[in-house]
Amino acid sequence: MIAVDTNVLIYAHRAEASLHAVASRELVALAEGSARWGLPVFCVTEFIRVVTHRRVFNPPSTLTQATGFLEELVASPSCRIVRPGTQFTSLLIETVHGAGARGNLVFDAQIVALCREHGIATILTNDRDFDRFRDVRARYLEQ
């Protein structure tokens, strides 16, 4: 299973993004494919926060646009929302210590810990910070 990072969601949602076309193709392929793929719950909430933020986008996406985009994705039979379970906290602690994660890198560490908990070995992203974590392989968007 592959997980999808927030930045891929943002690029696919926002037509003005330089990686819009490639991110959209990747998400359509996942959504229309039969292989299971995951949306980490942290990425779902971060997506809404970022695309509706007036300081990030002018104009920002409306709540209806943002949530509508997500509803279309999760309607895919192969999509799973990946949520923390009972091992999440211990895996997060191991992950932050293993990567020396502090500050903003802790957000990525929580995604890695969540992936570890669910046996997800790959994350589709454009964030090179994932290279700092040994427990997940980053697959980067290619133009």
C-alpha positions as CSV (number, residue, x, y, z in Angstrom):
1,M,0.0,0.0,0.0
2,I,1.1,3.6,-0.7
3,A,0.2,6.6,1.4
4,V,-0.4,10.1,-0.1
5,D,1.2,13.1,1.4
6,T,-0.5,16.5,1.9
7,N,1.5,18.3,-0.8
8,V,0.2,15.8,-3.5
9,L,-3.4,16.5,-2.5
10,I,-2.7,20.3,-2.6
11,Y,-1.1,20.1,-6.0
12,A,-3.9,18.0,-7.4
13,H,-6.6,20.3,-6.0
14,R,-5.0,23.7,-6.9
15,A,-4.9,24.2,-10.7
16,E,-2.3,26.9,-10.5
17,A,0.2,24.6,-8.8
18,S,3.2,23.7,-11.0
19,L,2.8,20.0,-10.2
20,H,-1.0,20.1,-10.7
21,A,-1.1,17.9,-13.8
22,V,1.3,15.2,-12.5
23,A,-0.4,15.1,-9.0
24,S,-3.8,14.8,-10.6
25,R,-2.7,11.9,-12.8
26,E,-1.2,10.1,-9.8
27,L,-4.4,10.5,-7.7
28,V,-6.7,9.5,-10.6
29,A,-4.5,6.4,-11.2
30,L,-4.7,5.5,-7.5
31,A,-8.4,6.2,-7.2
32,E,-9.3,4.3,-10.3
33,G,-6.9,1.4,-9.6
34,S,-7.6,-1.7,-7.6
35,A,-4.6,-1.5,-5.3
36,R,-5.3,-0.2,-1.9
37,W,-3.8,3.2,-1.0
38,G,-4.0,5.4,2.1
39,L,-4.7,8.9,3.1
40,P,-3.1,9.6,6.5
41,V,-5.7,11.4,8.6
42,F,-3.1,14.1,9.5
43,C,-2.7,14.8,5.8
44,V,-6.5,15.1,5.4
45,T,-6.7,17.8,8.1
46,E,-3.6,19.6,6.9
47,F,-4.9,19.7,3.4
48,I,-8.1,21.5,4.5
49,R,-6.0,23.9,6.7
50,V,-3.6,24.8,3.9
51,V,-5.9,25.2,0.9
52,T,-8.4,27.3,2.9
53,H,-5.8,29.6,4.4
54,R,-5.9,33.2,3.1
55,R,-2.2,33.7,3.7
56,V,-1.3,30.7,1.5
57,F,-3.7,31.1,-1.4
58,N,-5.4,34.1,-2.9
59,P,-8.1,33.3,-3.2
60,P,-8.2,30.3,-0.9
61,S,-10.3,27.3,-1.6
62,T,-13.7,27.4,0.0
63,L,-14.6,24.8,2.5
64,T,-17.0,23.3,0.0
65,Q,-14.3,23.0,-2.6
66,A,-11.8,21.5,-0.2
67,T,-14.2,19.0,1.4
68,G,-15.7,18.1,-2.0
69,F,-12.3,17.3,-3.3
70,L,-11.7,15.0,-0.3
71,E,-15.1,13.4,-0.6
72,E,-14.4,12.4,-4.2
73,L,-11.1,10.8,-3.2
74,V,-12.4,8.8,-0.3
75,A,-15.3,7.6,-2.4
76,S,-12.7,5.4,-4.2
77,P,-13.2,1.8,-3.1
78,S,-9.4,1.4,-2.9
79,C,-8.8,4.4,-0.6
80,R,-8.4,4.0,3.1
81,I,-8.2,6.7,5.7
82,V,-5.2,5.8,7.9
83,R,-5.7,6.6,11.6
84,P,-3.6,6.1,14.6
85,G,-4.0,2.9,16.6
86,T,-2.7,1.6,19.8
87,Q,0.9,1.5,18.7
88,F,1.1,5.0,17.3
89,T,2.6,6.8,20.3
90,S,5.4,4.3,20.8
91,L,6.1,4.3,17.0
92,L,6.1,8.1,17.0
93,I,8.6,8.3,19.8
94,E,10.9,5.8,18.0
95,T,10.5,7.7,14.8
96,V,11.3,11.1,16.2
97,H,14.3,9.8,18.0
98,G,15.5,7.8,15.1
99,A,15.5,10.8,12.8
100,G,16.3,13.4,15.4
101,A,13.0,15.1,14.4
102,R,12.2,18.4,16.0
103,G,10.0,21.4,15.1
104,N,8.2,21.1,11.8
105,L,9.8,17.7,11.0
106,V,7.7,16.2,13.8
107,F,4.7,16.5,11.5
108,D,6.4,14.3,8.9
109,A,7.5,11.9,11.7
110,Q,3.9,11.4,12.7
111,I,3.0,10.4,9.1
112,V,5.9,8.0,9.1
113,A,4.9,6.5,12.4
114,L,1.3,6.1,11.1
115,C,2.6,4.4,8.0
116,R,4.8,2.1,10.1
117,E,1.8,1.2,12.2
118,H,-0.2,0.2,9.2
119,G,2.5,-1.6,7.3
120,I,2.8,1.1,4.6
121,A,6.3,1.2,3.1
122,T,5.9,4.0,0.6
123,I,4.6,7.6,0.6
124,L,3.8,9.6,-2.5
125,T,5.2,13.1,-1.9
126,N,7.2,16.0,-3.1
127,D,8.7,16.6,0.3
128,R,12.4,15.6,0.5
129,D,12.3,15.7,4.3
130,F,11.0,12.1,4.1
131,D,14.5,11.0,3.1
132,R,15.5,11.5,6.7
133,F,13.3,8.6,7.8
134,R,14.6,5.1,7.3
135,D,11.2,3.4,7.8
136,V,9.4,4.7,4.8
137,R,10.4,5.1,1.1
138,A,9.5,8.3,-0.6
139,R,8.2,8.2,-4.2
140,Y,8.4,11.6,-5.7
141,L,6.2,13.2,-8.2
142,E,7.8,13.3,-11.7
143,Q,7.0,15.8,-14.3
